[in-house]
Amino acid sequence: MTWFVYMALCADKSIYTGITTDVKRRFNEHKSGKGAKYTKAKKITKILYTEKQKNRSLALKREAVIKKWTRGKKLQFLSRPILKAE
């Protein structure tokens, strides 16, 4: 099963990081107040980034790495150019 690590913007401009198997479903859960306590309080507004992982274990490890980043590092990561292989 494919898992995703995602970063989402909240109304207070904070960045939430989580994992899921279905980003659209999870976003809707957050929007309806059924997601994490953090996003229920901070009101998620949009998904900023998604990244595929092969399994839950790898997704959890990547999430932990990203959650340790400072806000500045997250913003720098999100603003980098995305390279596409042709």
C-alpha angles and dihedrals in degrees: 000000000000118000128194133213110209139185119208135189118233127206091257089055093252118137120234121200124200146144133241144153092232118036096190093050092047092048089053090049090053091046092051092050094251095107128079122332088243095058092041088060098036099040111231113235108179146349111255101182142004130192127187121231127187096232145000093264093057091044091053091049093050091046090053091052093050093045089058092057120101119245088254093055091048091052091047090050092049093050096051118112114260114231118211123199115227 
